Amino acid sequence: MSRGGLLHHKGSVGRREGGQKLGRPGKRGIKHSMMVDAEGIPLGVLCAPANRHDTPLVGETLESVDSSIELPEQASVHLDRAYDSNVTRELLDNHGLVEA
């Protein structure tokens, strides 16, 4: 059966005994979660293992902002779809922030 112009790519991933994927046995490295002001100046930074989900990092990143920094009322926050959840909206609301 021909798939036409559709391309479905899984990469060169096999499986080891026990189901672990070959090729990328685990995400290694770190991810940076950062809150910046309108000019891109960092206000809060958090480093986490690359295999952590993004949503729980929102609260930790907001908490990393120095308490001496005063954010404008109803400051907007720009997030990608990975953060789209009721938990994230509630966290932003608790900090007086608005999702853009």
Residue pairs with C-beta under 8 A, 6 or more apart in sequence:
11 23
12 23
13 21
13 22
13 23
13 24
14 21
14 22
14 23
15 21
15 22
16 22
16 25
26 51
27 49
27 50
27 51
28 50
29 49
29 50
30 47
30 48
30 49
30 50
31 47
31 48
31 49
31 50
31 52
31 54
31 57
32 45
32 46
32 47
33 45
33 46
33 47
33 48
33 54
33 57
33 58
33 60
33 61
34 42
34 44
34 45
34 46
34 61
35 42
35 43
35 44
35 45
35 61
35 62
35 64
35 65
36 42
36 43
37 43
43 65
43 66
43 69
43 71
44 61
44 62
44 63
44 64
44 65
44 66
45 61
45 64
46 57
46 60
46 61
46 64
48 57
48 60
54 82
54 83
55 82
55 83
55 85
55 87
55 88
58 79
58 83
58 87
58 88
58 91
58 92
59 91
62 91
62 95
62 97
65 71
71 95
71 96
71 97
73 96
74 96
74 97
74 98
75 96
75 97
75 98
76 97
76 98
76 99
76 100
77 92
77 97
77 98
77 99
77 100
78 100
79 88
79 99
88 99
89 99
92 98
92 99
